[in-house]
Amino acid sequence: MIDPVTDPLARGLARHRAVTPNRVTAVAGVLGTAAAACLATGRLRTGGALFLLRFLADCLDGKIARLQGTSSARGALFDVATDVLCVSAAYAALAGWAVAHDRASPALAVAMLGALACYGWSLAQRKHLADAAGLGDGGSRLIDRTDLPLLDPWLRLCRRLDMSPVPWAVECETLVLGLLPLTGGPRFVVLGLGLGLAFYVVATLVNLRRMWRITALPPPKEPLVLPDVDVVIATHDRPVLVREAIAAVREQEYAGRVRTVLVFDRSEPDLTLASDDPLRPVDVVTNVRSPGLAGARNTGILAGIAPLVAFCDDDDLWLPGKLDRQVRALQSGGPPACVTGIEIAYDGTTTPRVPAPADLELRHLVRHRVMEAHPSTVVVRRDALLTRIGLVDEEIPGSYGEDFDWMIRAAGAGGFHLVAAPLVRVRWGGSQFSRQWATIVDAIDYGLAKHAVFHDDRRALARLQGRKAFALAALGRRDALRWAGRTARTWPREPRAYLAAAVALHLVSADRLLDLAHRRGHGI
């Protein structure tokens, strides 16, 4: 429920280098300590408000770490230690105040704090056993029965409804230490302590049952051999950048075979780039299909045989850990493709951009070109690529937006796994395709004619109409204002309508607006 608030806030904070995950964690620690001090001295409403602010800060540090690509074991330890200390101190402070002012019996306070300690031990032990057994979900699926008559009917109902059998601990903490002191004051202190006791007793019993079942599991099987991967890099007149792209692919820490298929498009192939390395071979081929990026990518796809296919543009760089994390996600089953976040390098600045899972759903993709899900991040199963999804569309004018077209088809053919970290560096430069305005107009018309889904959603239709209006304005075409007006009528809140009008009226140049957008890691 908090994600709609924290996701945009985290994206905004992650752009500032002074904001680091550890500093946000430290702020959460200070707020938690202040909340405990207020609760201990009876300033319950102030303490509750401070604890809610601590909860907000605690939701941000992990998101910022993923967006900035700075996740670390020490950062995670600092976060966990801060959480444990703040929550324990707040519970102890609230219980101590309640006992001192005859709001609760000492037995209730001791029982609540004891249940909290038992829950913390059982949770840590359960996760340790689950990791040893190779259960990535911490053994959370092993909860269909406890052999306890009062809990089993509830667990069966939760299983049918696909919901958690108990509230998350953070929800209990937020209610008992934040909302109840803030809204109810002293009247609800005993209620909160009672709810906390009930939650931690039930959660401890569930954890103990999970631990019992985990210890009965057979030892984990040896890991399967990792599949081969074909990485298609289409290139044209970028001799230096393409060498860097190839090197980044070959340096991936992945135990399987990674074959780079380098496709030269409308240029003489450089055979010196070929390699017969058994684990990291490089094959150099020439585009034998239609000239352009789409034909070159399809040439590379059809030249390979590996069960997994990945793409990388010749001016982009894969970052360490990308391929291994994506292949392991695909091996878990489910969607046929996997994407990651990116970091955009433009004019000396680097901007991390990581999509949320909801961004990759078809209904969202048609409304927003999710540039975070960049083609250089894609890894896809070959069988799905050649059947349900299909090759890259070579009929799109100038191959403009071919990746967007492919993403829409992939979303409709099973969707995507997401590794929520910026694992590809996308380098934007002066030769950016985004300024080929005439081609953009033709490609948008082609996409509107091809995909009926755009016409079923006014916001999606307005987005493409607005892009066309902006391109027409950049070309100085007279019909730019007409298309800007059409865009505003379709969806008045589409900003491209007004940007296009500003360019058409010569209030600002298209290049200036595009440069401002690129500096913030956006397009138009």
C-alpha positions in Angstrom: 0.0 0.0 0.0 2.9 2.4 0.7 4.6 1.7 -2.7 2.7 4.3 -4.7 4.2 6.9 -2.3 7.6 5.5 -1.8 8.4 4.4 -5.3 8.4 7.9 -6.9 10.0 9.4 -3.8 12.8 6.9 -3.9 13.4 7.6 -7.7 13.6 11.3 -6.9 16.0 10.8 -4.0 18.2 8.3 -5.9 19.2 10.9 -8.4 21.0 12.9 -5.7 24.5 11.6 -5.0 24.4 13.0 -1.5 21.5 10.6 -0.7 22.8 7.1 0.0 21.0 4.1 1.4 23.1 4.1 4.6 22.3 7.7 5.3 18.6 7.1 4.9 18.9 4.1 7.3 20.7 6.4 9.7 17.8 8.9 9.5 15.4 6.0 10.2 17.5 5.1 13.2 17.4 8.6 14.6 13.6 8.8 14.1 13.1 5.4 15.8 15.3 6.4 18.8 13.3 9.7 19.1 10.0 7.8 18.9 11.1 5.4 21.6 12.1 8.3 23.8 8.7 10.0 23.3 6.8 6.8 24.0 8.8 6.2 27.2 7.9 9.7 28.5 4.2 9.5 27.7 4.2 11.7 24.6 2.4 9.1 22.7 1.1 11.1 19.8 4.5 12.5 19.0 6.1 9.1 19.4 3.5 7.5 17.1 4.1 10.2 14.5 7.9 9.8 14.7 7.6 6.0 14.4 5.5 6.4 11.2 8.2 8.7 9.8 10.8 6.0 10.7 8.7 3.5 8.8 8.6 5.7 5.7 12.4 6.2 5.8 12.9 2.4 6.3 10.8 1.8 3.2 13.1 4.0 1.2 16.7 2.8 1.9 16.3 -0.6 0.1 14.6 1.0 -2.9 17.3 3.6 -3.2 20.0 0.9 -3.0 18.4 -1.0 -5.8 18.0 2.1 -7.9 21.6 3.2 -7.4 23.0 -0.3 -7.7 24.7 0.0 -4.3 23.1 -2.9 -2.5 25.7 -4.6 -0.2 25.8 -7.2 2.6 27.0 -4.5 5.0 24.2 -2.2 4.0 21.7 -4.9 4.6 23.2 -5.7 8.0 23.1 -2.0 9.0 19.4 -1.9 7.9 18.5 -5.0 9.9 20.4 -4.0 13.0 18.7 -0.5 12.9 15.3 -2.0 12.5 15.7 -4.5 15.4 17.1 -1.9 17.7 14.4 0.7 16.9 11.5 -1.6 17.1 12.7 -3.3 20.3 13.4 0.0 22.0 9.9 1.3 21.0 8.1 -1.7 22.3 10.1 -1.7 25.5 9.4 2.1 25.9 5.7 1.7 25.3 5.4 -1.3 27.7 7.4 0.4 30.4 5.3 3.5 30.2 2.1 1.5 30.4 3.2 -0.5 33.4 4.5 2.6 35.2 1.2 4.4 34.7 -1.0 1.4 35.5 -2.2 1.1 32.0 -1.1 -2.5 31.6 -0.1 -5.3 34.0 3.6 -6.3 34.2 2.6 -9.8 33.1 1.2 -8.5 29.8 4.3 -6.3 29.2 6.7 -9.2 29.9 4.7 -11.6 27.8 4.6 -9.2 24.9 8.4 -8.6 25.0 9.1 -12.3 25.4 6.9 -13.1 22.4 8.8 -10.5 20.4 12.1 -12.1 21.3 10.8 -15.6 20.4 9.5 -14.3 17.1 12.8 -12.7 16.2 14.7 -15.9 17.0 12.3 -18.2 15.1 12.3 -15.9 12.1 16.1 -15.8 11.9 16.4 -19.6 12.5 13.8 -20.4 9.9 15.5 -18.3 7.2 18.9 -19.9 8.0 17.4 -23.4 7.6 15.6 -22.4 4.4 18.8 -21.0 2.9 20.6 -24.3 3.8 17.8 -26.3 2.1 17.9 -24.1 -1.0 14.5 -22.5 -0.5 14.7 -19.0 -1.9 11.3 -18.1 -0.3 12.5 -18.8 3.2 10.2 -21.8 3.4 7.1 -19.7 3.3 5.2 -22.2 1.2 5.5 -24.9 3.9 2.5 -23.7 5.9 -0.5 -25.7 4.8 -0.9 -27.3 8.2 0.4 -26.9 11.8 -1.5 -29.8 13.5 -3.0 -27.1 15.7 -6.9 -27.2 15.7 -7.4 -23.4 15.9 -4.8 -22.5 13.2 -5.3 -25.1 10.5 -8.7 -23.9 9.2 -7.3 -20.4 9.0 -4.2 -21.5 7.1 -6.4 -23.5 4.6 -8.5 -20.4 4.0 -5.4 -18.3 3.4 -4.0 -20.9 1.0 -7.2 -20.8 -1.0 -7.2 -17.0 -1.1 -3.4 -16.8 -1.9 -2.8 -14.5 1.1 -0.4 -14.5 4.1 -1.8 -16.3 7.1 -0.6 -13.6 9.5 0.0 -9.9 8.9 3.5 -8.9 8.1 5.5 -7.9 11.2 6.0 -4.4 9.8 2.2 -4.0 9.7 1.9 -5.0 13.3 4.7 -2.7 14.3 3.2 0.2 12.4 -0.2 -0.3 14.0 0.9 -0.9 17.6 3.8 1.6 17.7 2.6 4.2 15.2 -1.1 4.4 14.4 -2.6 3.5 17.8 -0.5 5.9 19.9 -1.0 8.7 17.3 -4.8 8.3 16.9 -5.9 6.8 20.2 -3.4 7.9 22.8 -3.3 6.2 26.2 -6.7 4.5 25.7 -5.3 2.2 23.0 -2.0 1.3 24.6 -3.3 -1.9 26.3 -5.1 -2.9 23.1 -1.9 -2.4 21.1 0.2 -4.5 23.5 -2.5 -7.3 23.4 -2.5 -7.2 19.6 1.3 -7.4 19.6 1.3 -10.4 21.9 -1.3 -12.2 19.8 0.6 -11.5 16.6 4.0 -12.6 17.8 2.6 -15.8 19.4 0.9 -16.8 16.2 3.8 -15.8 14.0 6.2 -17.8 16.2 4.1 -20.9 16.0 3.9 -20.6 12.2 7.7 -20.2 12.0 8.3 -23.2 14.3 6.0 -25.3 12.1 7.9 -24.2 9.0 11.2 -25.0 10.6 9.9 -28.5 11.5 8.9 -29.1 7.9 12.2 -27.7 6.5 14.3 -30.0 8.6 12.3 -33.0 7.2 13.1 -32.1 3.5 15.7 -34.1 1.6 19.1 -32.4 1.0 19.0 -30.0 -2.0 19.9 -31.3 -5.4 23.1 -30.3 -7.1 22.5 -27.2 -9.2 21.7 -27.9 -12.9 24.2 -27.0 -15.6 23.6 -23.4 -16.7 22.3 -23.1 -20.2 24.2 -21.6 -23.1 23.4 -18.0 -24.0 23.7 -16.3 -27.4 24.2 -12.5 -27.1 23.3 -10.6 -30.3 25.2 -7.3 -30.8 24.2 -5.4 -34.0 26.8 -2.8 -34.9 27.3 0.0 -37.5 30.4 2.2 -37.5 31.2 2.1 -33.8 34.6 0.3 -33.8 35.6 1.5 -30.3 32.3 1.3 -28.5 31.5 -2.2 -29.8 34.8 -3.5 -28.5 33.8 -2.2 -25.0 30.4 -3.8 -25.4 31.9 -7.2 -26.3 34.4 -7.0 -23.4 31.6 -6.3 -20.9 29.6 -9.4 -22.2 32.7 -11.7 -22.1 33.6 -10.5 -18.5 30.2 -11.6 -17.1 30.7 -14.0 -14.1 28.5 -16.7 -15.5 29.4 -20.4 -15.4 27.7 -21.3 -18.7 28.8 -20.7 -22.2 28.2 -17.2 -23.6 28.5 -16.8 -27.3 28.5 -13.3 -28.8 27.1 -13.0 -32.3 28.4 -9.7 -33.7 26.3 -8.6 -36.7 27.8 -5.9 -39.0 25.0 -3.9 -40.6 25.8 -1.9 -43.8 29.6 -2.1 -43.0 32.5 -4.3 -43.6 32.9 -6.9 -40.8 36.0 -6.7 -38.6 37.1 -10.3 -38.4 39.8 -9.5 -35.8 37.0 -9.3 -33.3 36.2 -13.1 -33.7 37.3 -15.5 -31.0 37.2 -19.3 -30.5 37.3 -19.2 -26.7 35.4 -22.3 -25.6 33.4 -20.4 -22.9 33.2 -16.9 -24.5 33.4 -17.3 -28.3 32.7 -14.4 -30.6 31.2 -15.0 -34.1 31.4 -12.2 -36.6 28.6 -12.2 -39.3 27.1 -9.8 -41.8 23.4 -8.7 -41.8 21.8 -10.9 -44.5 18.3 -9.6 -44.0 16.8 -6.1 -44.4 19.3 -3.2 -43.7 18.9 -1.7 -40.3 18.8 -2.7 -36.6 15.8 -5.0 -36.9 17.3 -7.1 -39.7 20.6 -7.2 -38.0 19.1 -8.4 -34.8 17.1 -11.1 -36.6 20.3 -12.2 -38.4 22.0 -12.7 -35.1 19.0 -14.5 -33.6 18.8 -17.0 -36.4 22.6 -17.5 -36.5 22.5 -19.0 -33.0 21.3 -22.2 -31.4 21.5 -21.5 -27.6 18.3 -21.9 -25.6 18.6 -18.4 -24.3 19.0 -15.2 -26.4 20.1 -11.8 -25.1 20.6 -8.4 -26.8 23.1 -5.7 -26.3 23.4 -2.5 -28.3 26.9 -1.7 -29.6 27.2 1.4 -27.4 25.9 -0.1 -24.2 27.7 -1.9 -21.4 26.5 -4.9 -19.3 27.4 -4.4 -15.7 28.8 -7.2 -13.4 26.3 -9.9 -12.3 23.6 -9.1 -15.0 23.5 -12.3 -16.9 23.8 -14.8 -14.0 20.9 -13.1 -12.1 18.7 -13.1 -15.2 19.3 -16.7 -16.1 18.6 -17.9 -12.6 15.3 -15.9 -12.7 14.4 -17.6 -16.0 15.2 -21.0 -14.6 12.6 -20.6 -11.9 9.9 -20.9 -14.6 7.1 -18.5 -15.4 7.5 -15.6 -18.0 9.7 -16.3 -21.1 11.7 -13.1 -20.9 13.7 -11.2 -18.2 14.7 -7.6 -18.0 16.7 -5.4 -15.6 17.0 -1.8 -14.8 19.6 0.6 -16.4 21.8 3.5 -15.6 21.7 6.3 -18.2 25.0 8.0 -18.9 24.5 11.3 -20.6 26.7 14.4 -20.7 28.8 13.5 -17.7 25.8 12.5 -15.5 24.6 9.0 -14.6 20.9 8.4 -13.8 19.7 5.0 -12.4 16.3 3.9 -13.8 14.7 0.6 -12.5 11.2 -0.4 -13.5 8.6 -1.7 -11.0 6.9 -5.0 -11.8 3.7 -3.2 -12.6 5.5 -1.1 -15.3 6.0 -4.3 -17.4 2.3 -5.2 -17.6 0.7 -4.7 -21.0 -1.8 -2.2 -19.8 1.0 0.0 -18.4 3.4 -0.5 -21.3 1.0 0.9 -23.9 0.6 4.0 -21.8 4.2 4.6 -20.9 7.3 3.7 -23.0 9.2 2.1 -20.1 12.7 3.0 -21.2 14.0 1.3 -18.0 13.2 -2.0 -19.7 15.8 -1.4 -22.4 16.4 -3.9 -25.1 20.0 -4.3 -23.9 18.6 -5.8 -20.7 16.5 -8.5 -22.4 17.2 -12.2 -22.0 14.6 -14.4 -23.6 14.0 -18.1 -24.2 14.6 -19.0 -27.8 11.5 -21.2 -28.2 9.3 -18.3 -27.1 11.2 -15.8 -29.2 10.7 -17.8 -32.4 7.0 -18.7 -31.7 4.8 -16.8 -29.3 6.7 -13.5 -29.3 8.2 -13.4 -32.8 11.3 -11.8 -34.3 11.9 -8.1 -34.5 9.6 -6.4 -37.0 11.6 -5.4 -40.0 8.7 -3.5 -41.6 8.9 -0.6 -39.0 10.2 2.5 -40.8 13.8 3.0 -40.0 13.5 0.3 -37.2 12.4 3.2 -35.0 10.6 1.8 -31.9 11.2 -1.8 -32.9 12.1 -2.6 -29.3 8.8 -1.0 -28.0 6.9 -3.1 -30.6 8.7 -6.2 -29.4 8.1 -5.5 -25.7 4.4 -5.1 -26.3 4.3 -8.5 -28.0 6.4 -10.1 -25.3 4.1 -8.6 -22.6 1.2 -10.2 -24.3 3.0 -13.6 -24.7 3.7 -14.3 -21.0 5.4 -11.1 -19.7 8.7 -10.6 -17.9 10.8 -11.6 -15.0 12.4 -8.5 -13.4 15.8 -8.2 -11.8 15.2 -4.9 -10.0 18.7 -3.4 -10.3 20.5 -1.2 -12.8 22.7 -3.8 -14.6 23.2 -2.1 -18.0 24.9 1.2 -18.7 23.1 2.9 -21.5 25.2 5.6 -23.1 23.2 8.4 -24.8 25.1 10.7 -27.2 24.8 13.2 -30.0 23.9 10.6 -32.6 20.8 9.6 -30.7 18.1 8.2 -32.9 15.5 10.3 -31.0 16.2 13.3 -33.3 15.3 11.6 -36.6 12.0 13.3 -36.6 10.6 12.3 -40.1 11.3 8.6 -39.4 9.6 8.9 -36.0 6.5 10.2 -37.6 6.3 7.3 -40.1 7.1 4.7 -37.3 4.3 6.1 -35.1 1.8 5.9 -37.9 2.9 2.3 -38.5 2.6 1.4 -34.9 -0.9 2.9 -34.6 -2.1 0.9 -37.6 -0.5 -2.3 -36.3 -1.6 -2.4 -32.7 -5.3 -2.1 -31.9 -4.4 -2.0 -28.2 -3.4 1.7 -28.5 -6.9 2.6 -29.8 -8.5 0.9 -26.8 -6.8 3.2 -24.3 -7.1 7.0 -24.6 -4.0 7.7 -22.6 -2.0 5.3 -24.7 -3.3 6.8 -27.9 -2.6 10.3 -26.7 1.0 9.4 -25.8 1.7 8.4 -29.4 -0.2 11.3 -30.8 1.8 13.6 -28.6 5.1 12.2 -29.8 4.0 12.6 -33.4 2.9 16.2 -32.7 6.3 16.9 -31.1 8.2 15.4 -34.1 6.1 17.4 -36.5 6.9 20.6 -34.5 10.6 19.8 -34.6 10.3 19.5 -38.4 8.6 22.8 -38.6 5.5 21.3 -40.1 2.3 23.3 -40.1 0.1 20.4 -39.0 2.0 20.2 -35.7 -0.5 22.4 -33.9 -3.4 20.4 -35.3 -1.9 17.2 -33.9 -1.1 18.9 -30.6 -4.8 19.9 -30.3 -5.9 16.3 -31.2 -3.6 15.0 -28.5 -5.1 17.4 -25.9 -8.6 16.4 -26.8 -7.8 12.7 -26.5 -6.2 13.1 -23.1 -5.9 16.6 -21.7 -3.2 15.6 -19.2 -0.8 14.4 -21.9 2.3 16.8 -21.5 3.6 16.2 -25.0 0.6 18.1 -26.4 1.7 21.3 -24.8 5.4 20.7 -25.4 4.7 20.2 -29.1 2.6 23.4 -29.1 5.5 25.3 -27.4 7.9 24.1 -30.1 5.5 24.8 -32.9 5.0 28.4 -31.6 8.8 28.8 -31.4 8.8 29.4 -27.7 11.5 26.8 -27.2 13.5 24.4 -29.5 12.9 20.7 -29.7 16.6 20.0 -29.1 16.5 22.1 -25.9 13.6 20.2 -24.5 15.1 16.8 -25.5 18.4 17.8 -23.9 16.7 18.7 -20.7 14.8 15.4 -20.7 18.0 13.4 -21.4 19.8 15.0 -18.5 17.1 13.6 -16.2 17.2 10.2 -17.8 14.0 10.6 -19.7 12.9 10.9 -23.4 10.0 12.7 -25.0 
